[in-house]
Amino acid sequence: MIEIVGLKKVFENGFEALKSVDFTIEKGDLVCLLGPSGCGKSTILNMIAGLLTPTEGDIRFDGKSVVKTEPKDRNIGFVFQNYALYPHMTVEENVMFPLTVGDKKMKKAEAKPIAEKYMKLTNIEELKDKKPGTLSGGQQQRVAITRALVQNPEVLLLDEPLSNLDARLRLKIREEIRRLVKEVGITTIFVTHDQEEALSISDKIILLNEGVVQQDDDPQNLYLEPSNLFVAKFIGNPIINILPVEIKAGQMLHPEFSIPLERFSDERFKKGYQDGQYYIGIRPEDVIPADAEPDFTANIKSVELIGRERILNFDVNEIHSKSLVPIEVAIEEGNTQGFRFNLNKAFIFEKEGARIY
Ligand code: ATP
């Protein structure tokens, strides 16, 4: 188990990259550190690897602090964004390399069967005599992961390992990575800024913004139960609709609609609320075309086909909004269309971002 406790990083120039980060990772789990560029993902990974020293806080492996442990003694496999394979060595030599250097240096004859075992596991045996320059991006990625695995590390750290690959290959390799790390049973921390990638492969996601954990949860909870406005906006594609509203005298008011609060379920209010300014957040699939009793009507500006669904684009009081409908729904550009909110799936946020419903 990995425990991150009150982790803080202030760089030499005074920039506070991490405020106070806490999370735990269970043995064998695949956890994603997710967040926009600059939120502190790599900083956390580098501190776990021992390449950066925390300003405050602790990092524990199985209950023991490792902050004073040398990187080479932490038993970690690290795969960087640009795999850094040795270009003059074959695939097999690259994979064997970590075994043949350092304190626990093995003879080549001893390292070879270990390399073979892992190359079989990662399906790169056929590439063993090739040089990295002649491999595709996905193949190079597999070699880099194999090279990290041969050392039988306790933890595998992957820093944006798919960012150099094209979209189709990313899908394939991310499935492969999940299968592989689950097969080996290795605890894995995967850094990405791509929410779909994180949702698709993780046991758990730690979503960060500006050096602060926003939510630490199962992938589906980030989508279904975002803890604040930032999480709701970051997770989900097409992006959630966010509209400013006023709550006053038992009504939710907006220039284009007014909804009695009885239509919201009492149980979903996390706490009391006062009359005032809020945001309603509602995912595109929960803004449903309705000819009878619509909450509002809008002029359809464009319709996008995305596989078996369509995105309807329209403005609600000048705010660009979307509805996601099955492909069969025949609503066209230029139509005036009524919509009804599925309020059971809506969220209400305070102006500062905290979620109240
Ligand atoms: P990306 O997805 O772009 O790699 P990230 O979430 O991994 O981003 P980090 O690399 O952890 O972000 O950086 C976090 C913040 O700390 C950034 O604002 C970055 O500019 C800053 N930072 C990183 N290294 C240093 C440094 N050595 N000195 C000062 N600031 C730094």
Residues whose N, C-alpha, C, O or C-beta is under 5 A from the ligand:
A	BS01	ATP	F11 N13 F15 A17 P36 S37 G38 C39 G40 K41 S42 T43 H193
